[in-house]
Amino acid sequence: MLSRPKTLSSTATVGDVRKFFENPHVMTALLVEGDDFRGAIDRGSLPDEADTDADALDYVASATPTIAPDASVEDALEALHGLESRRLVVLDAEGDRLLGLVCLNTSGTHFCKDP
């Protein structure tokens, strides 16, 4: 699990998200308010015609794949199977606080890890 995934404030604009995605290694923008998870935007899901000044929250995925922090590796692999995204947001037991991100590398052979 990435214990310190890159995040953006829940007040971010579409322009902020586009700037965030200038880093070619960032595939998902996690929007937070403090430590509370507000939504995710995958790189390919932000429409080109979206107004730069629009609220990024208007473009969060309607159903973000999540996983509990105590889930096993097998649980994570099963949850990732069949998803377009190779990422699972790790939330606390209440489903509010962002704890991390589980992701597979591009080849799907290894989990991403903190640097």
Secondary structure, DSSP 8 states (H G I E B T S, - for coil): -BSS--EEETT-BHHHHHHHTTSTT--EEEEEETTEEEEEEEGGGS-TTS-TTSBGGGGS-SS--EE-TT--HHHHHHHHTT-SSSEEEEE-TTS-BEEEEEEB-TTSSSB----
